[in-house]
């Protein structure tokens, strides 16, 4: 019993499906161990169509009323979009007969989509023809999914993202890279997904300053770090990532100075909070207080990374209330989650320092080696810790998952990308399909339109102040980028498990990136690399 709340029984149910929640970047963990968009807050949400406001049993959770989905009389178009082509026009590609859903406008109707080049040039109920035709009858047609909490492409994991409907894969949990080298590499090599990321302060303080994770920076070193961050943002990063849990030596002043820079440059600060539990000293409440203080002190916008496992576990109702109070105060804050009842990290990380069983309300029995399914014991723990293997920790109550996913402040972010060897959390392969299959269709926790909003328009809006290209993504409208997913709501599902995370999702039929089909019903097409860099330049 902690904090007056009985703790539910946690553990990896033998034989139950176990799609995943994954670690922040595997590279990050090993490195650390060895070395504005305005928020989509309640005010903004109230201005969006009622059909994308999260509901419980048909009623919006913000207390409003809902008379059912509203279908606009006109088909959706971005401001300033060119008119639809004249009758008789032959589009490059047409998607016909599907349930076309645009979460921003609330459009939800059987319609046809016309694409020319890399743009959507028509959304219409009229018949249209194209050089190539995708028959979407019985399918949903939606904007490509935006994974704002992923990691860098690696030649392997991004193909599982495509199979999960992701068209924009950005690492706002920070990328362990130099911005220029990263962007040039993937522009030259090509990627099936759009790519970009955030300045990784934990990585750069080690690489540039030579600081250990537990070492505080001096005033001079903080100045150097801020100068480095400024240069890296100018080179292409679109946010700043802070991770005080994995760099416990970081003091508030270092974080504040970087947040001050973020406010100056109009980018968001993405934070993996300092604490991830409800056991004093060091609690979820302290985590959120520190993050929100950065916003109060500097005016920056802030995003709470994976609230489901850092800042909200076992205190989800209270944590969401804290964030809502901040929104009401005028703070620009959002959060994301992955929809799993287990988190994952490397056994050598600070999470497994003394007292981890009490802090996370788990034991050795709740730890499973990702990629093998091996259940740890007290006898095997030490050996696996020496190997620094990634383990799934069944330490997230299912009711926290449901509560979190219903919040209008919370969007979806996987916090993972598969790497060769498959010692990975299954969230890296099945995060988005799990939302649509389990929490939309099977459990009815949120509606289909609301679920899509959390993986399209919400992350696009979070990113678009820093990256103008995002203003054309996350939407299925005339004038928007032709990043499109066609999926079957009746069969979409995650198949990745802790024991076997490298399983493509089911029910995702077509994925178009910049108008190019990167996945068809026959599978991913690895000859296609239409992805583009997402930077402040456009």
Residue, then its C-alpha position, 0 to 999 in steps of 0.5 A: x500500500x502506497x499513498x493510500x492506494x492499494x497496488x494492483x497485482x502486476x506481472x507478465x501474465x503467462x500466455x497473455x498477449x504482450x505487445x510492448x512499451x519500450x525503452x528510450x533509445x538503446x544507444x542513449x542508455x548505453x552512452x549514458x551508462x558508459x560516459x511553438x506550437x501552443x499546446x493542444x490544451x483544453x482551450x484549443x481542444x474546445x475549438x476543434x470539432x466535437x468529434x475529436x474530443x475524447x469521450x467516455x460512453x459517448x460524452x466528452x470527458x471535458x464535461x461538454x455535450x456531444x450530439x454525435x459526429x458532425x460531418x462538414x458540408x464541405x470537404x476539408x482543405x488547408x487555408x490557401x490550398x489550390x482549388x480542386x482540379x477541373x472535372x476530367x482531371x486524371x490524378x497521379x493516384x486516387x484512393x476511392x470508396x473509403x471512410x475518409x477521416x480528417x481529425x482536424x476538421x472532423x470530416x468523416x464520410x465515404x469519399x475519394x482522395x486525389x493525389x498529384x505528386x506529393x500533395x493531396x489535391x482533392x477530397x471529394x464525394x464525386x467520382x475521380x480517376x487516376x493513373x493508379x487506383x487504391x480501392x479503399x472500400x471497407x477501409x478507413x483512410x487517414x493521415x499518416x501517423x506521426x510518431x514524435x517520440x521515436x528514434x533515428x532510422x537504422x535501416x531496420x526499425x523504420x520498416x516496422x514503423x511503416x507497417x504500423x502506419x507511421x509516416x513521420x518518425x521524429x526523435x523528440x526524446x533526443x538523438x545521439x547524433x550531430x544534427x548536420x551529420x544525421x540529416x545529411x546521412x538520411x537525406x543521402x541514403x534515403x528513408x521510407x519515413x520523414x525524419x528529424x529530432x531534438x537536441x539530446x542534452x544528456x548525450x551532448x553534455x557527455x560528448x562535448x563537456x565530458x560529464x558523467x551522468x551523475x556529475x553537475x555542470x559548472x557555470x562555464x560548462x552550462x554556457x558551453x552547453x547552451x552555445x552548443x545547443x544553439x548551434x545544433x538547433x541552427x543545424x536542424x534539430x527542432x526541440x530540446x530533450x532533457x532527461x534528469x532521471x538518466x543524468x541525475x547530476x543535472x541541476x535545475x539551473x542547467x535545465x533552466x538555461x536550456x529551456x530559456x534558449x528553447x523559449x527564445x527560439x520557439x521550440x519545445x522542451x521535451x522532458x523525461x522526468x527526474x522521477x518515475x514513482x509514487x514513493x518518497x523521496x522523489x515522486x511523480x509530483x516532484x517530476x511534474x513540478x520541476x517540468x512545469x517550473x521550467x515553463x513558468x520561469x522561461x515561458x517555454x512550451x514543455x512536453x512530458x515524455x511517456x507520462x504513462x511510465x514517467x510522471x504518472x504511474x500509480x498517480x495518473x489521476x493526480x498527475x493529469x489533474x496537475x497538468x490540467x491545472x497548468x493548462x488553466x494557468x496558461x502554460x503550454x504543456x502536452x504529454x504523450x504515452x505508449x499504450x502498454x502495461x509495462x515499461x522497458x529499459x536496460x538493467x544497467x540503468x539508474x532505474x535499477x539502482x537500490x530500492x527499485x522493487x519498492x519504487x516501482x511495486x515490482x519484483x524479479x518476477x515482473x521482469x522479462x528479457x525483451x526478445x527472448x521472453x526469459x522471466x528473471x529470478x533473483x538468481x539470474x538478475x545479476x548475470x543479465x544486469x552485467x550483460x545490460x540487457x533490456x527488460x520489460x517491467x510489468x509495472x503499469x496498472x491497466x487502469x492507468x493506461x485507460x485513464x491516460x489514453x482518454x485525456x485530451x492532453x495526451x497524444x501517442x508516442x512510441x518511445x522506441x524503434x526496433x534495432x537488429x537483435x530484437x532486444x527491444x520493447x514491442x512498442x517499437x513495432x506495434x504502438x499505433x495499431x495497438x491503440x486502434x485495435x485494443x483501445x478503440x475497437x476492442x475496449x471502446x476506451x476512445x472513439x476511432x476519430x479520437x484515437x486518430x487525432x492522438x497520432x496525427x493532428x495532436x503531434x503535428x500541432x505540437x511540432x509545427x511551430x518549430x518545423x513548418x512542414x508539420x503544418x501540412x501533416x497530420x491532416x487529410x485535406x486538400x493541400x496537405x502532404x500526401x502522407x496517407x494510411x489505409x487500414x481495416x478498423x475490423x482487423x488492425x492489431x499489434x502483433x509484436x510481443x515481448x518475446x518476439x518484438x519484430x512482428x509487423x502490425x496487422x490490418x495496415x493495407x496501404x501507407x503512402x509517404x509524400x504520395x509514394x506507396x511504401x506499403x501495399x497489401x503485399x508488404x513494405x516496398x524497401x525500394x522506396x525511400x521518399x522520406x524527407x528531413x523535418x527541420x526548422x527550414x520547412 
